[in-house]
Amino acid sequence: MTAHESVDGPADDTLDRVLSVFRDVLSVGDLTPRSDFFDLGGNSLLAVEVAVQLSEQVGLEVPVADVFVAPTPIELAEAIKARSGG
């Protein structure tokens, strides 16, 4: 069981990717699926980096606007899954 299974249901590959990218871009280790990108120090330039990294990892365009509309890992993972039809 991963750390987010007990809080937000079963483990999810997309959510794991988003958490990993947030950790990398924000240089923070302590994240939950409900941690807010902007509350953790994110800004528009870092949002671009998140979108670029996630686009490369998931193989489809993740618009920067998605980071603003869905600033938590769980929300962004859901937006990516909806965009991919999954």
N, C-alpha and C positions, 0 to 999 in steps of 0.2 A: 504494500500500500504506500502510495506517495503522500507527501504532505498535504496536497490539495484534494485527495480522495475523500477524506473524512469531512471536509468543509463544503466541497462543491461537487460531489458525486465521483464517478469513476475517472480514472486517469484518462487523459486526452492528449494525443500527439500534437494537435494544433495549439492547445493551451501550453503544453510543455515548451514548444518553440517560442511562443510569445513570451513566456516567463524568462526563457534563456536570453532572448534578444533584449528585453527590458533590463535584465541584470548586466548584460554586456554594455549596452548604450549608456545606462545610468550609473554604472560602476557601483551597484549596490548588490548585496547578497541576500538581504532579508526582505523577500517579497512574498506576498500572498496573491491568489487569483483576484483579489479585490483591491489590491494596492493601486492607487491612482498615479498615473504617469506624471502628471503635473505637480502633484503634492510631493513627489519624490525628487523634484528638481528638473523635470523635463521641460523643454521649451520647443519652439517651432523648428529650430535647426536639428535638435535631437529627434523630433518627430519624423523629420525627413529620413534620418538615418534608420529609425525603426522601420519605416515603410519600405525602404530599400532592402534592408536585410531580410525582412519577412517576405518580400516579393521574390527574392532570390531563393529563399528556403522552401517556400510553398509552391513556387512555379506559376504564380499568377500575380497580376498587379494588385498591390495593396495600396490604395490611395492614402496620401498623407491625411486627408480629411477624416479617414476612418479612425486615426489615432485621436483626433480631437472629439469626434462623436462618441467613440468607445474607448475612453482613456484607461480602463482597467484591463489586465490580461484576459480575464474571463469574457468581458464584453467584446474585446478585439478579436479573440479567438472565435466567438460566435459570429461576428461580422465576416470574418474570413471564411468560415464554413458556409455561411449563407451565400457569399459571393461565389464560392466554388460549387454550389449546388449540393453541398453535403451537410 
